[in-house]
Protein backbone atom coordinates (compact mmCIF):
# COMPACT_ATOMS: atom_id res chain seq x y z
CA UNK A 1 0.00 0.00 0.00
CA UNK A 2 1.40 3.40 -1.00
CA UNK A 3 1.29 6.11 1.62
CA UNK A 4 -1.70 8.44 1.52
CA UNK A 5 -0.83 11.18 -0.98
CA UNK A 6 -2.93 13.60 1.03
CA UNK A 7 -0.44 13.38 3.89
CA UNK A 8 0.75 16.97 4.29
CA UNK A 9 4.54 17.20 4.02
CA UNK A 10 6.90 19.97 2.93
CA UNK A 11 9.04 17.53 0.96
CA UNK A 12 9.01 13.91 -0.12
CA UNK A 13 12.34 12.15 0.20
CA UNK A 14 12.71 8.99 -1.90
CA UNK A 15 15.41 6.74 -0.46
CA UNK A 16 17.03 3.35 -0.67
CA UNK A 17 18.50 2.49 2.76
CA UNK A 18 21.70 1.09 1.23
CA UNK A 19 22.67 4.24 -0.71
CA UNK A 20 25.44 6.13 1.16
CA UNK A 21 24.76 9.41 -0.61
CA UNK A 22 21.03 9.20 0.12
CA UNK A 23 21.97 8.63 3.75
CA UNK A 24 24.30 11.64 3.82
CA UNK A 25 21.65 13.86 2.22
CA UNK A 26 19.01 12.55 4.64
CA UNK A 27 21.20 13.55 7.59
CA UNK A 28 21.39 17.06 6.18
CA UNK A 29 17.62 17.12 5.61
CA UNK A 30 17.05 16.16 9.25
CA UNK A 31 19.09 19.21 10.29
CA UNK A 32 16.93 21.36 8.00
CA UNK A 33 13.80 19.84 9.55
CA UNK A 34 14.94 21.04 12.95
CA UNK A 35 15.99 24.50 11.76
CA UNK A 36 12.93 25.18 9.62
CA UNK A 37 10.29 23.00 11.30
CA UNK A 38 9.83 21.09 8.06
CA UNK A 39 7.91 17.85 7.68
CA UNK A 40 9.24 15.06 5.47
CA UNK A 41 7.46 12.08 3.96
CA UNK A 42 9.96 9.25 3.56
CA UNK A 43 9.12 7.31 0.38
CA UNK A 44 10.76 4.43 -1.45
CA UNK A 45 12.99 4.04 -4.49
CA UNK A 46 14.72 0.70 -4.98
CA UNK A 47 18.13 0.57 -6.63
CA UNK A 48 17.64 -3.18 -7.17
CA UNK A 49 14.36 -2.64 -9.03
CA UNK A 50 15.80 0.38 -10.83
CA UNK A 51 18.62 -1.81 -12.14
CA UNK A 52 16.53 -4.93 -12.76
CA UNK A 53 17.60 -5.10 -16.41
CA UNK A 54 21.27 -4.31 -15.74
CA UNK A 55 24.11 -6.84 -15.86
CA UNK A 56 25.65 -6.15 -12.47
CA UNK A 57 28.94 -7.91 -13.31
CA UNK A 58 29.71 -5.49 -16.15
CA UNK A 59 28.21 -2.30 -14.71
CA UNK A 60 29.06 -2.35 -11.01
CA UNK A 61 31.91 -3.35 -8.69
CA UNK A 62 31.75 -6.70 -6.92
CA UNK A 63 29.18 -6.81 -4.15
CA UNK A 64 26.78 -4.19 -5.51
CA UNK A 65 24.08 -6.70 -6.44
CA UNK A 66 24.06 -8.19 -2.94
CA UNK A 67 23.96 -4.72 -1.42
CA UNK A 68 21.13 -3.54 -3.66
CA UNK A 69 19.18 -6.74 -2.95
CA UNK A 70 19.62 -6.09 0.78
CA UNK A 71 18.17 -2.62 0.16
CA UNK A 72 15.08 -4.08 -1.47
CA UNK A 73 14.62 -6.48 1.44
CA UNK A 74 14.87 -3.61 3.93
CA UNK A 75 12.41 -1.53 1.90
CA UNK A 76 9.90 -4.37 2.20
CA UNK A 77 10.22 -4.05 5.96
CA UNK A 78 9.84 -0.27 5.70
CA UNK A 79 6.70 -0.73 3.59
CA UNK A 80 5.17 -3.04 6.17
CA UNK A 81 6.24 -0.65 8.93
CA UNK A 82 4.37 2.18 7.20
CA UNK A 83 1.35 -0.03 6.63
CA UNK A 84 1.11 -1.04 10.28
CA UNK A 85 2.67 1.89 12.17
CA UNK A 86 2.31 4.94 9.92
CA UNK A 87 4.69 7.15 7.90
CA UNK A 88 6.53 8.64 10.88
CA UNK A 89 7.74 5.17 11.85
CA UNK A 90 9.44 4.87 8.44
CA UNK A 91 11.58 7.92 9.14
CA UNK A 92 12.54 6.58 12.55
CA UNK A 93 13.43 3.16 11.10
CA UNK A 94 15.48 4.69 8.27
CA UNK A 95 17.42 6.79 10.79
CA UNK A 96 18.50 3.68 12.66
CA UNK A 97 19.18 1.60 9.56
CA UNK A 98 21.44 4.27 8.10
CA UNK A 99 23.30 4.76 11.36
CA UNK A 100 24.06 1.04 11.62
CA UNK A 101 24.96 0.61 7.94
CA UNK A 102 27.06 3.74 7.41
CA UNK A 103 27.90 5.44 10.71
CA UNK A 104 29.64 2.37 12.12
CA UNK A 105 33.35 1.67 11.63
CA UNK A 106 34.04 -1.51 9.64
CA UNK A 107 36.87 -3.88 10.46
CA UNK A 108 37.22 -4.64 6.75
CA UNK A 109 37.88 -1.28 5.04
CA UNK A 110 37.05 -2.79 1.64
CA UNK A 111 33.43 -3.35 2.78
CA UNK A 112 32.44 0.31 2.98
CA UNK A 113 29.00 0.03 1.41
CA UNK A 114 26.01 -2.20 2.03
CA UNK A 115 26.45 -5.97 1.92
CA UNK A 116 24.12 -8.94 1.79
CA UNK A 117 24.35 -9.14 5.58
CA UNK A 118 22.35 -5.92 5.85
CA UNK A 119 19.32 -7.70 4.41
CA UNK A 120 19.23 -10.40 7.10
CA UNK A 121 17.27 -10.93 10.32
CA UNK A 122 20.54 -11.03 12.24
CA UNK A 123 21.22 -7.43 11.22
CA UNK A 124 17.65 -6.14 11.30
CA UNK A 125 16.11 -7.50 14.49
CA UNK A 126 18.33 -5.54 16.95
CA UNK A 127 17.49 -2.38 14.99
CA UNK A 128 13.76 -3.04 15.20
CA UNK A 129 14.14 -3.57 18.93
CA UNK A 130 16.11 -0.33 19.21
CA UNK A 131 13.36 1.50 17.31
CA UNK A 132 10.64 0.09 19.56
CA UNK A 133 9.11 -1.84 16.66
CA UNK A 134 7.93 -5.47 16.74
CA UNK A 135 10.42 -8.10 15.60
CA UNK A 136 7.65 -9.64 13.48
CA UNK A 137 8.26 -6.87 10.93
CA UNK A 138 11.37 -8.81 9.89
CA UNK A 139 9.06 -11.35 8.25
CA UNK A 140 8.66 -8.81 5.44
CA UNK A 141 12.29 -9.31 4.36
CA UNK A 142 11.15 -12.26 2.24
CA UNK A 143 7.67 -10.95 1.39
CA UNK A 144 7.84 -9.99 -2.29
CA UNK A 145 4.20 -8.84 -2.22
CA UNK A 146 5.53 -5.47 -0.97
CA UNK A 147 7.56 -5.11 -4.18
CA UNK A 148 4.43 -3.87 -5.98
CA UNK A 149 4.23 -0.80 -3.74
CA UNK A 150 8.00 -0.27 -3.84
CA UNK A 151 8.01 -0.47 -7.63
CA UNK A 152 5.07 1.96 -7.79
CA UNK A 153 6.91 4.54 -5.70
CA UNK A 154 10.12 3.99 -7.68
CA UNK A 155 8.11 4.66 -10.85
CA UNK A 156 6.46 7.64 -9.19
CA UNK A 157 9.83 9.19 -8.38
CA UNK A 158 11.17 8.63 -11.90
CA UNK A 159 8.01 10.07 -13.43
CA UNK A 160 8.93 13.38 -11.79
CA UNK A 161 12.64 13.43 -12.65
CA UNK A 162 13.17 11.26 -15.72
CA UNK A 163 14.86 7.88 -15.71
CA UNK A 164 18.57 8.77 -15.84
CA UNK A 165 18.85 9.35 -12.08
CA UNK A 166 19.63 7.54 -8.83
CA UNK A 167 19.04 8.17 -5.14
CA UNK A 168 18.02 10.25 -3.38
CA UNK A 169 15.18 12.05 -5.10
CA UNK A 170 13.60 15.04 -3.38
CA UNK A 171 10.14 16.29 -4.31
CA UNK A 172 9.71 19.90 -3.23
CA UNK A 173 6.28 21.16 -2.10
CA UNK A 174 4.35 18.05 -3.21
CA UNK A 175 2.21 17.21 -4.98
CA UNK A 176 2.58 20.11 -7.46
CA UNK A 177 6.23 21.06 -6.86
CA UNK A 178 9.28 20.00 -8.85
CA UNK A 179 11.49 16.99 -8.03
CA UNK A 180 15.22 16.47 -8.56
CA UNK A 181 17.83 13.77 -8.12
CA UNK A 182 20.11 14.79 -5.25
CA UNK A 183 21.59 17.02 -4.14
CA UNK A 184 24.48 14.61 -3.71
CA UNK A 185 26.77 15.75 -0.89
CA UNK A 186 29.84 14.08 0.56
CA UNK A 187 30.15 16.14 3.75
CA UNK A 188 27.52 16.94 6.34
CA UNK A 189 27.11 20.71 6.76
CA UNK A 190 27.10 22.23 10.21
CA UNK A 191 23.76 23.13 11.75
CA UNK A 192 24.35 26.79 10.87
CA UNK A 193 25.23 25.89 7.26
CA UNK A 194 22.42 23.38 6.74
CA UNK A 195 19.56 25.85 6.28
CA UNK A 196 21.66 28.17 4.11
CA UNK A 197 22.57 25.31 1.78
CA UNK A 198 18.90 24.31 1.69
CA UNK A 199 17.89 27.85 0.68
CA UNK A 200 20.28 27.72 -2.28
CA UNK A 201 18.86 24.39 -3.42
CA UNK A 202 15.27 25.59 -3.09
CA UNK A 203 16.17 28.74 -5.01
CA UNK A 204 17.25 26.61 -7.98
CA UNK A 205 14.26 24.32 -7.65
CA UNK A 206 11.82 27.22 -7.74
CA UNK A 207 13.11 28.51 -11.10
CA UNK A 208 10.88 26.81 -13.72
CA UNK A 209 13.65 26.51 -16.29
CA UNK A 210 16.24 24.86 -14.08
CA UNK A 211 17.02 21.28 -15.11
CA UNK A 212 20.38 19.98 -13.86
CA UNK A 213 23.73 20.59 -12.20
CA UNK A 214 25.95 17.51 -12.21
CA UNK A 215 29.48 16.22 -11.86
CA UNK A 216 30.52 12.62 -11.40
CA UNK A 217 33.65 13.48 -9.38
CA UNK A 218 32.73 13.02 -5.73
CA UNK A 219 34.58 12.82 -2.46
CA UNK A 220 34.12 9.54 -0.66
CA UNK A 221 31.26 10.28 1.74
CA UNK A 222 32.22 11.46 5.20
CA UNK A 223 30.93 8.28 6.83
CA UNK A 224 32.52 5.89 9.31
CA UNK A 225 31.90 2.86 7.11
CA UNK A 226 34.01 4.50 4.38
CA UNK A 227 36.81 5.25 6.86
CA UNK A 228 36.44 9.03 6.45
CA UNK A 229 36.58 10.97 9.76
CA UNK A 230 34.14 13.84 10.32
CA UNK A 231 36.93 16.43 10.23
CA UNK A 232 38.51 15.26 6.95
CA UNK A 233 37.37 15.25 3.30
CA UNK A 234 37.26 11.93 1.51
CA UNK A 235 39.42 11.07 -1.49
CA UNK A 236 37.88 12.33 -4.72
CA UNK A 237 36.75 9.58 -7.09
CA UNK A 238 34.77 9.36 -10.32
CA UNK A 239 31.39 7.79 -9.46
CA UNK A 240 30.28 6.88 -12.97
CA UNK A 241 26.61 5.92 -13.06
CA UNK A 242 26.44 5.74 -9.27
CA UNK A 243 29.43 3.43 -8.78
CA UNK A 244 33.21 3.70 -8.72
CA UNK A 245 33.82 1.63 -11.83
CA UNK A 246 33.40 2.64 -15.44
CA UNK A 247 31.17 0.51 -17.64
CA UNK A 248 33.04 -2.19 -19.54
Helices and strands as residue ranges (DSSP letters): E 11-15, H 20-36, E 40-44, H 47-50, H 56-59, H 64-85, H 87-102, G 116-119, H 121-130, G 135-142, G 144-146, H 147-161, E 169-172, E 179-181, H 191-205, E 217-219, G 224-226, E 236-238
